[in-house]
Amino acid sequence: MAQGEVIQAQVIGAPTMLQAPGQVDGMMIYQKTSQCCRCLCCQPNIDWTVHDYVENWSAEMELPVKLTITEDASWLGRCMSHCWPAWRDIKYSVHNGDEGGPVLFTIEKGITCSNCPLIIDGDGGPLRCPCCFCLPYLEAKDLNGQQLGQVKYVCDMCPFVPKYDVLDKKGNRMFRIRPDTCVGGLCVQCRCGGGSKGKCFRIPFPIREPNPPYMPVGDAAITDLWAGMKHECCTNREMYQVKFPPNMQDAETVRKLIMAATLLIDITLNEQDQ
C-alpha cells in the first residue's frame, strides 16, 4: 500500500488501524477519566482511548493510543447519572490520536428518559424500574452533521435483559446486541471465570443477526474486561474488548456504530453504579 493510502485511511476515521493479514478486526476501548473523580459537585466528563485489538489482553499491557473519545455533557446531566442513567444529552468527539488531534466524527444524543430510573436507594441497595418509552440512543454523525446510523436501547417483553439495535442511516436494523439469556429468555446469563482477560462475573454482549432468533454473528462481541486491581479498585475505570463481525459491508460505518454501541452499553449499565 502506498504511503498516501495509509494517510487517507487514518484521516477518514476508521476506529481501528489497518489490519494485517490474519489480524482480528476489533478494538480495545479504555476509560481515560477516573470515576473516582466523580463526587458531589465534581463531575468531570468521561473520556476514552481506543487501541488496537488484543486477544489475550492483560492489565500490564501498555497499548498505543489510536483514537481518543472526549465527552461534552452538562454538569447536571452527569450529576444525575446514578439516578437517571443515560438520560442526559451527550456529544462524544472522536479524535485521531490524542485529544488534540483532528475530530473524525461524532457520537451524540439528546435528552431522553432513562432506561432504568432509580425508585429508592436504601440499605439493601438501589431499587430501579425499567422504562419502555423515549429510551436512550446514540447517533454517529460525520463532520457535516449527516447521520451515519443509530444505536438504540430496546425494551420488549423481557425488560430486565438489556438489548440494543444497530440501525443504518435509513433506519434498517443491521444487528441486535444482547447477552445470552436463561430462564426462557427472562434473565441475563452471566459468565464465570475468564482468567486474566475477563472479569470473574462478566456479561459478554454478542453481536447478533438483526432478526429472530438473533443468532450470533461469528464470535463478534462487546466484552467488559477486568482492567486490573489498580484501575478497578483505585481509579474505577472500564475496559471493553470489541470484536467486529466478519465480512461487513460498509465496514467503516459499522465500526463507528459498534463503537457507539459500546458507549451506550456503558452509560446505560455501568455508570449508574459509580
C-alpha positions in Angstrom: 0.0 0.0 0.0 1.3 3.4 -0.9 2.1 5.9 1.8 -0.7 8.3 0.6 -3.3 5.5 1.0 -2.3 4.9 4.7 -2.6 8.6 5.5 -6.1 8.7 3.8 -7.2 5.6 5.8 -6.3 7.3 9.1 -8.0 10.6 8.1 -11.3 9.1 7.2 -11.7 7.9 10.7 -11.9 4.1 10.8 -11.9 3.2 14.6 -9.0 0.7 14.1 -5.8 0.9 12.2 -5.5 -1.2 9.0 -5.5 -4.9 9.8 -2.5 -7.0 8.8 -3.3 -10.3 7.2 -4.8 -12.7 9.8 -5.2 -9.9 12.4 -8.5 -9.8 14.3 -10.7 -6.8 13.3 -11.6 -5.2 16.5 -10.5 -2.6 19.1 -10.0 -2.0 22.8 -11.8 0.9 24.4 -10.4 2.1 27.7 -11.9 4.7 30.1 -9.4 7.5 30.4 -11.1 9.5 33.2 -11.2 8.0 36.7 -14.7 7.5 38.0 -13.3 8.3 41.5 -13.1 11.9 40.4 -17.0 11.9 40.3 -18.1 13.0 43.7 -20.7 15.6 44.8 -20.0 18.8 42.7 -17.0 17.3 41.0 -18.5 15.7 37.9 -15.9 15.6 35.0 -16.7 14.4 31.5 -15.8 10.8 30.9 -13.2 10.4 28.1 -11.9 7.2 26.5 -9.0 6.0 24.5 -9.2 3.5 21.6 -6.4 0.9 20.9 -5.7 -1.9 18.6 -7.4 -5.2 19.4 -5.6 -7.6 21.7 -7.0 -11.2 22.1 -5.2 -12.1 25.3 -5.1 -8.8 27.0 -3.7 -8.3 30.5 -3.7 -5.2 32.8 0.1 -4.9 32.5 0.0 -4.2 28.7 0.7 -0.6 27.5 -1.2 -0.1 24.2 -0.5 2.8 21.8 -3.4 5.2 21.6 -5.1 5.2 18.2 -8.1 7.4 18.9 -9.4 9.5 21.8 -13.1 10.0 22.6 -13.9 13.1 24.5 -17.3 13.7 26.1 -19.2 17.0 26.2 -22.2 16.8 28.6 -23.9 19.1 31.1 -22.8 19.2 34.7 -26.4 18.4 35.9 -26.7 15.5 33.5 -23.5 14.0 34.8 -24.6 14.6 38.4 -27.8 12.6 37.8 -26.2 9.6 36.1 -26.8 7.4 39.2 -30.5 8.3 39.5 -31.3 8.6 35.8 -28.6 6.7 33.8 -28.2 7.7 30.2 -30.9 10.4 30.2 -28.5 13.4 29.6 -27.7 14.9 26.3 -24.1 13.9 25.2 -21.8 14.6 22.4 -18.7 12.5 22.0 -16.0 13.7 19.6 -13.7 11.0 18.2 -10.2 12.4 17.6 -7.4 11.0 15.6 -4.6 10.2 18.1 -4.8 12.1 21.3 -7.5 14.7 22.2 -5.6 17.4 20.4 -5.9 15.6 17.1 -8.5 16.4 14.4 -12.1 15.3 15.0 -13.0 12.4 12.7 -16.7 12.0 13.6 -19.1 12.5 16.5 -21.4 10.2 18.5 -24.3 12.1 20.2 -27.8 12.0 21.7 -30.4 14.4 23.0 -32.2 14.3 26.4 -34.3 11.1 26.8 -35.8 9.1 29.5 -33.6 6.8 31.5 -33.6 3.0 30.7 -33.7 2.2 34.5 -34.6 5.2 36.7 -34.0 5.0 40.4 -37.1 4.5 42.6 -35.4 4.3 46.0 -31.9 3.9 47.3 -31.8 2.1 50.7 -29.6 -0.1 52.8 -30.5 -3.1 50.6 -29.2 -1.3 47.5 -31.0 0.7 44.8 -34.4 -0.2 43.5 -34.9 0.5 39.8 -37.8 0.2 37.4 -37.3 -0.4 33.7 -38.6 2.3 31.4 -40.0 1.5 28.0 -40.6 4.8 26.3 -38.3 7.6 25.0 -35.3 5.3 25.5 -31.6 6.2 25.2 -29.9 6.1 21.9 -26.6 7.3 20.2 -26.2 8.6 16.7 -23.0 8.5 14.8 -22.5 11.6 12.5 -19.9 12.8 10.1 -18.3 16.2 10.2 -21.1 17.7 8.2 -23.7 16.6 10.8 -25.1 13.9 8.5 -26.3 10.8 10.4 -24.4 7.6 9.6 -26.6 5.4 11.7 -28.0 4.9 15.2 -27.8 2.5 18.2 -30.8 2.4 20.5 -31.8 0.7 23.7 -34.6 -1.8 23.2 -37.5 -2.6 25.6 -39.7 -5.7 24.9 -41.4 -8.4 26.9 -38.2 -9.1 28.8 -37.4 -5.7 30.2 -34.7 -6.9 32.5 -32.5 -8.1 29.7 -30.6 -5.2 28.1 -30.8 -5.1 24.3 -29.5 -2.8 21.6 -30.4 -2.4 18.0 -27.8 -1.1 15.5 -29.6 0.8 12.6 -28.2 2.1 9.4 -28.9 5.7 8.3 -32.2 4.6 6.7 -33.4 3.1 10.0 -32.9 -0.5 8.8 -31.8 -2.9 11.6 -28.3 -4.2 10.9 -27.6 -6.0 14.2 -29.1 -6.9 17.6 -26.7 -6.8 20.5 -27.7 -8.6 23.7 -26.2 -11.1 26.2 -27.1 -14.7 26.4 -30.1 -15.5 28.5 -31.6 -18.2 30.7 -35.0 -19.0 32.3 -36.7 -18.9 28.9 -35.1 -15.6 27.9 -36.2 -13.7 31.1 -32.8 -13.3 32.8 -29.2 -12.5 31.7 -26.8 -15.4 31.7 -23.5 -14.4 33.4 -20.2 -15.9 32.6 -17.9 -17.0 35.3 -14.1 -17.2 35.2 -12.4 -15.5 32.3 -8.8 -15.9 33.6 -6.6 -12.8 33.2 -8.6 -11.2 30.4 -12.1 -11.3 31.8 -14.0 -10.4 35.0 -14.9 -13.1 37.5 -18.5 -12.4 36.7 -19.0 -10.8 33.3 -21.7 -10.3 30.7 -20.5 -10.5 27.1 -22.7 -8.9 24.6 -22.6 -10.9 21.4 -23.3 -9.0 18.1 -26.2 -10.9 16.5 -28.2 -11.1 13.3 -30.9 -8.5 13.0 -33.9 -10.8 13.0 -35.2 -13.7 15.3 -33.8 -16.0 16.6 -30.9 -13.4 16.7 -28.1 -15.9 16.2 -24.6 -14.6 17.0 -22.5 -13.3 14.0 -19.4 -15.4 14.4 -17.6 -14.5 17.7 -18.2 -10.8 17.3 -19.0 -9.3 20.7 -18.5 -6.4 23.1 -17.0 -7.7 26.4 -16.3 -5.8 29.6 -12.8 -6.8 30.8 -11.1 -6.8 34.1 -8.9 -3.7 33.9 -6.6 -4.8 36.7 -6.6 -4.2 40.5 -5.2 -0.7 40.3 -7.7 0.5 37.7 -10.8 -1.3 39.0 -10.3 -0.5 42.7 -8.2 2.6 42.8 -9.4 4.6 39.7 -12.6 2.6 38.8 -12.1 2.6 35.0 -13.8 0.3 32.5 -12.1 -1.6 29.7 -14.0 -3.1 26.7 -12.8 -5.6 24.2 -14.7 -5.3 20.9 -14.6 -7.8 18.1 -16.3 -6.8 14.9 -18.5 -9.0 12.7 -16.7 -10.6 9.8 -17.4 -9.7 6.1 -19.0 -6.4 6.9 -20.5 -4.2 4.2 -19.6 -0.5 4.6 -17.2 -1.7 7.3 -16.0 1.8 8.3 -19.5 2.9 9.2 -20.3 -0.4 11.1 -17.2 0.1 13.2 -18.3 3.6 14.2 -21.8 2.3 15.1 -20.4 -0.5 17.2 -18.2 2.0 19.0 -21.3 3.9 19.7 -23.0 0.7 21.0 -20.1 0.2 23.4 -20.5 3.7 24.8 -24.3 3.2 25.1 -23.8 0.0 27.0 -21.5 1.8 29.4 -23.8 4.8 30.1 -27.0 2.6 30.4 -25.5 -0.2 32.5 -22.2 0.8 34.2 -22.4 4.5 35.0 -25.3 4.1 37.4 -23.1 2.1 39.8 -20.4 4.8 40.0 
